[in-house]
Amino acid sequence: MGVQSEVGLGSQFWVSLPLQEEARPEGFGRWLNPRWESKHLSSLTPKISPAPRLVFVEPSHFLLPVARKYLDHVQVVSASTPVEARDLLALSPAKVVLLRGETSEQTAAWSQEMCESRFQTPLLAFTLPNPLLNQALGVAAYLMKLISSNQMLAAIERIEKPIRSILLVEDDPDALQLFNRILTSKPKKYRVLQASSGQEALSLARAR
């Protein structure tokens, strides 16, 4: 620190401070500012998350229209064979693969084929025949929830036999009560036997 002064001209002051140069890192770090701090997004910034993706594997498009109708905010894609399903997974990952076989043998074979692939996507496999195949088994109609009273009564009317008693099997107590109310209402007023499980339904069927 110093000063110079001259009469009639003025004074000059100066200060010297020691400056120690910081060591510069080597490699890629030398291009980064060490004083840089990350900036966090505002809480008001909208968060965008991709829609969950489901892959349906089934021989015919039976469940696909229902899934697209009722699964909002979910991306649903379909495949007719395990090979097509693996191609879809290679393009983009999925939350789960839903596999529907029309016979237990087909379900087992397709499940094994999917498990042998390199993808670790969870697999849910089940057997559900196509409604067209059910006709050969004597099934008059195939209904999927949500079921309206008109749909249920119309399915019963397709049976070309007089119906007095109906065995109603449903594991959801609320749905069981709703279906029972539909079947016991006017004009038919069916006699309804209720069961909450398949085992209970078989016991009632054998007893009657």
Buried (B, 14 or more C-beta within 10 A) or exposed (E): EEEEEEEEEEEEEEEEEEEEEEEEEEEEEEEEEEEEEEEEEEEEEEEEEEEEBBBBBBBEEBBBEEBBEEEEEEBBBBBEEBEBBBEBBEEEEBEBBBBBBBEEEBBEEBBEBBEEBEBEBEBEBEBBBBBEEBEEEEEEBBEEEEBEEEEBBEBBEEEEEEEEEBBBBBEEEEBBEBBBEBBEEEEBEBEBBBBBEEEBBEEBEEEE
